[in-house]
């Protein structure tokens, strides 16, 4: 049971990570941003990215906030997954 929970949590983490990357690289192509897929990914990812855009202004035409957002997501996500794993071990589900 606990193994299945960890597998699902890892999949969700990985999928969102890739959606962030797709959104970042898709921002280089205006056609992607206005496509149905681009709009859907933007709707999913932009609330997370907007937190970082509030604090990190773009320097000229370069927006560094997605890089910081990816780094924070990697750190916090791995920390949360490890916490979940430890919780499952403590409850005996893993």
Residue pairs with C-beta under 8 A, 6 or more apart in sequence:
1 93
2 88
2 89
2 91
2 93
2 94
3 94
5 84
5 88
5 93
6 81
6 84
6 85
6 88
6 94
9 81
9 84
10 81
13 77
13 81
16 44
16 45
16 73
17 70
17 73
17 74
17 77
19 41
19 44
19 45
20 45
20 48
20 49
20 66
20 69
20 70
20 73
21 70
22 41
23 38
23 41
23 42
23 45
23 46
23 49
23 66
24 66
24 70
26 32
26 33
26 38
26 41
27 33
32 38
33 39
33 42
48 69
48 73
49 65
49 66
49 69
51 69
52 65
52 66
52 68
52 69
52 72
53 63
53 65
55 65
56 63
56 64
56 65
56 68
58 64
58 65
85 94
88 94
